[in-house]
Amino acid sequence: MISDKLSAFTKLFLLVIANFFFIFPFELLNEIIFVILLTLLLSFSNHLKIAFRFILFYIFMLVIHELALEYYTTFVGATIAGFSLGFTLIVPCMMAGTLLIKTTSISDLINVLVKLHVPKFLIIPFIVMIRFIPHFFEDIKSIHSAMILRLAKQKKGPAAILNRIEYFLIPLLNSAINAANQLAIAGLSKGIDYIKTRTILTPLKLGLADIIILVISSIIILS
């Protein structure tokens, strides 16, 4: 798989470029080419279903945005155009982040951040956040399944909606607190707060695939 051969540095570079598309104005064609590049990388990394969902959502938001521009002078048209534009700008960031999380080990990511001389007070929360995201979505699914089993016969109405929100948020917050404590303990036990310079066993090198992706993405952002 191509993404497994890519360095964590390349994936971080793609994430930075995706944020450039979100912050700074670029041509729509450049953004579409970059989204296609991320779609191919996700597809070749054995995440074809995720790539298909992202590209389908991106095309849908583009169509909605173009249709809403015809009614931009109205309040509803301007609101829909603004929200759809925001979603189209968020999609590249989500795709690059998904590629980074799904195909990069935490040790490789830490090694790259250390090599880039990123301060530890930024590395630690960043790594904890990445480790927590998959756990967060798993908790959402498990809580949703438990609510279906336990609240199947509950009556409908405003009170039932408030109860469902309460039953959902409290277990999620408890799980988040426990996960944060466990991640902090695991990080400390592995010496993530070690003051001296870390020794890196795995050499960090850019392969041919990394160079090709870096060149293509640089051309996209600079053209």
C-alpha positions as CSV (number, residue, x, y, z in Angstrom):
1,M,0.0,0.0,0.0
2,I,1.3,3.4,-1.0
3,S,0.3,5.2,2.2
4,D,2.2,2.6,4.3
5,K,5.3,3.5,2.3
6,L,4.8,7.2,2.9
7,S,6.7,8.9,5.7
8,A,4.8,10.5,8.6
9,F,6.5,13.8,7.5
10,T,4.7,13.6,4.1
11,K,1.3,13.0,5.8
12,L,1.9,15.9,8.1
13,F,2.8,18.0,5.1
14,L,-0.4,17.1,3.4
15,L,-2.3,18.0,6.6
16,V,-0.6,21.4,6.7
17,I,-1.5,22.0,3.0
18,A,-5.1,21.0,3.7
19,N,-5.2,23.7,6.4
20,F,-3.8,26.2,3.9
21,F,-6.8,25.5,1.7
22,F,-9.1,26.1,4.7
23,I,-7.4,29.4,5.7
24,F,-6.3,31.0,2.5
25,P,-8.2,31.5,-0.7
26,F,-7.2,29.2,-3.6
27,E,-8.5,28.4,-7.0
28,L,-11.3,25.8,-7.0
29,L,-9.4,23.7,-9.5
30,N,-6.3,23.4,-7.2
31,E,-8.6,22.3,-4.3
32,I,-10.3,19.7,-6.5
33,I,-6.9,18.3,-7.6
34,F,-5.7,18.1,-4.0
35,V,-8.9,16.3,-3.0
36,I,-8.5,13.8,-5.8
37,L,-4.9,13.2,-4.6
38,L,-6.1,12.5,-1.1
39,T,-8.8,10.3,-2.4
40,L,-6.3,8.2,-4.3
41,L,-4.0,7.9,-1.3
42,L,-6.9,6.8,0.9
43,S,-8.1,4.3,-1.7
44,F,-4.7,2.8,-2.1
45,S,-4.3,2.5,1.6
46,N,-7.2,0.0,1.8
47,H,-9.7,2.7,2.9
48,L,-11.8,2.8,-0.2
49,K,-15.1,3.1,1.6
50,I,-13.9,6.1,3.6
51,A,-12.5,7.8,0.4
52,F,-15.8,7.2,-1.4
53,R,-17.8,8.8,1.4
54,F,-15.5,11.8,1.5
55,I,-15.5,12.4,-2.3
56,L,-19.3,11.9,-2.5
57,F,-19.9,14.4,0.3
58,Y,-17.4,16.9,-1.3
59,I,-19.2,16.7,-4.7
60,F,-22.6,17.1,-3.0
61,M,-21.4,20.2,-1.2
62,L,-19.9,21.7,-4.4
63,V,-23.2,21.2,-6.2
64,I,-25.2,22.8,-3.3
65,H,-22.8,25.7,-3.3
66,E,-23.0,26.3,-7.0
67,L,-26.8,26.2,-6.9
68,A,-27.0,28.5,-3.9
69,L,-24.8,31.1,-5.6
70,E,-27.7,31.7,-8.1
71,Y,-29.7,33.0,-5.1
72,Y,-26.9,34.7,-3.3
73,T,-28.8,38.0,-3.0
74,T,-31.3,36.3,-0.7
75,F,-30.7,35.5,3.0
76,V,-31.4,31.8,2.6
77,G,-29.2,31.5,-0.5
78,A,-26.3,33.4,1.1
79,T,-26.6,31.2,4.2
80,I,-26.6,27.9,2.3
81,A,-23.8,29.1,0.1
82,G,-21.7,30.0,3.1
83,F,-22.3,26.7,4.9
84,S,-21.7,24.6,1.8
85,L,-18.4,26.5,1.1
86,G,-17.3,25.9,4.7
87,F,-17.9,22.1,4.4
88,T,-16.0,21.9,1.1
89,L,-13.0,23.6,2.8
90,I,-13.2,21.2,5.8
91,V,-13.3,18.0,3.7
92,P,-9.6,18.2,2.6
93,C,-8.6,18.7,6.3
94,M,-10.7,15.7,7.3
95,M,-9.2,13.5,4.5
96,A,-5.6,14.4,5.4
97,G,-6.3,13.9,9.1
98,T,-7.9,10.5,8.4
99,L,-4.9,9.5,6.2
100,L,-2.6,10.4,9.0
101,I,-4.5,8.7,11.8
102,K,-5.4,5.5,9.9
103,T,-2.0,4.8,8.4
104,T,0.6,6.2,10.8
105,S,1.8,4.7,14.1
106,I,2.1,6.9,17.1
107,S,5.8,6.1,17.5
108,D,6.6,7.2,13.9
109,L,4.5,10.4,14.4
110,I,6.4,11.2,17.6
111,N,9.7,10.6,16.0
112,V,8.9,13.0,13.1
113,L,7.7,15.7,15.5
114,V,10.8,15.4,17.6
115,K,13.0,15.6,14.5
116,L,11.1,18.8,13.5
117,H,12.0,20.2,16.9
118,V,8.3,20.7,17.9
119,P,8.0,21.6,21.6
120,K,6.9,18.8,23.9
121,F,4.1,20.8,25.3
122,L,2.6,20.7,21.8
123,I,3.5,17.1,21.0
124,I,1.9,15.5,24.1
125,P,-1.6,17.0,23.7
126,F,-1.5,16.4,19.9
127,I,-0.6,12.7,20.3
128,V,-3.2,12.3,23.1
129,M,-5.8,13.9,20.9
130,I,-5.0,11.5,18.0
131,R,-5.1,8.5,20.2
132,F,-8.4,9.6,21.7
133,I,-10.3,10.2,18.5
134,P,-10.8,6.5,17.5
135,H,-11.7,5.7,21.1
136,F,-14.2,8.6,21.1
137,F,-16.1,7.2,18.1
138,E,-16.1,3.7,19.5
139,D,-17.7,5.0,22.7
140,I,-20.4,6.8,20.7
141,K,-21.3,3.6,18.9
142,S,-21.4,1.5,22.1
143,I,-23.5,4.1,23.9
144,H,-25.9,4.4,21.0
145,S,-26.3,0.6,21.0
146,A,-26.9,0.5,24.7
147,M,-29.5,3.3,24.4
148,I,-31.4,1.4,21.7
149,L,-31.6,-1.7,24.0
150,R,-32.6,0.1,27.1
151,L,-34.7,2.9,25.8
152,A,-36.6,1.1,23.0
153,K,-39.9,1.4,24.9
154,Q,-39.5,4.9,26.2
155,K,-42.2,7.4,25.3
156,K,-41.6,10.2,22.8
157,G,-41.7,13.8,23.7
158,P,-39.5,16.7,24.9
159,A,-38.8,15.0,28.2
160,A,-37.7,11.8,26.4
161,I,-35.3,13.9,24.2
162,L,-33.7,15.5,27.3
163,N,-33.4,12.1,29.0
164,R,-31.7,10.7,25.9
165,I,-29.2,13.6,25.8
166,E,-28.5,13.0,29.5
167,Y,-28.1,9.3,29.1
168,F,-25.7,9.9,26.2
169,L,-23.5,12.7,27.5
170,I,-22.8,11.4,31.0
171,P,-21.3,8.0,30.0
172,L,-19.4,9.8,27.2
173,L,-17.9,12.3,29.7
174,N,-17.0,9.5,32.1
175,S,-15.4,7.5,29.4
176,A,-13.5,10.6,28.2
177,I,-12.1,11.2,31.7
178,N,-11.1,7.6,32.1
179,A,-9.5,7.5,28.6
180,A,-7.6,10.7,29.3
181,N,-6.2,9.3,32.5
182,Q,-5.2,6.1,30.9
183,L,-3.5,7.8,28.0
184,A,-1.6,10.1,30.3
185,I,-0.4,7.2,32.4
186,A,0.6,5.2,29.3
187,G,2.5,8.2,27.9
188,L,4.4,8.8,31.2
189,S,5.3,5.1,31.5
190,K,6.7,5.2,28.0
191,G,8.8,8.3,28.8
192,I,7.0,10.8,26.6
193,D,8.0,13.5,29.1
194,Y,11.7,12.5,29.0
195,I,13.8,15.7,29.2
196,K,16.8,14.6,27.2
197,T,17.0,13.9,23.5
198,R,15.1,10.8,22.4
199,T,17.0,8.0,20.6
200,I,15.3,6.9,17.4
201,L,15.9,3.4,16.2
202,T,13.9,3.6,12.9
203,P,15.7,5.9,10.4
204,L,13.5,8.6,9.0
205,K,14.0,8.7,5.3
206,L,12.0,10.1,2.4
207,G,11.4,7.5,-0.3
208,L,10.5,7.9,-4.0
209,A,6.7,7.9,-3.2
210,D,7.3,10.7,-0.6
211,I,9.2,12.8,-3.0
212,I,6.5,12.4,-5.7
213,I,3.7,13.3,-3.3
214,L,5.6,16.3,-1.9
215,V,6.4,17.6,-5.4
216,I,2.8,17.2,-6.6
217,S,1.3,18.8,-3.5
218,S,3.8,21.7,-3.6
219,I,2.9,22.4,-7.3
220,I,-0.8,22.4,-6.3
221,I,-0.3,24.9,-3.5
222,L,2.1,27.1,-5.5
223,S,0.3,27.2,-8.8
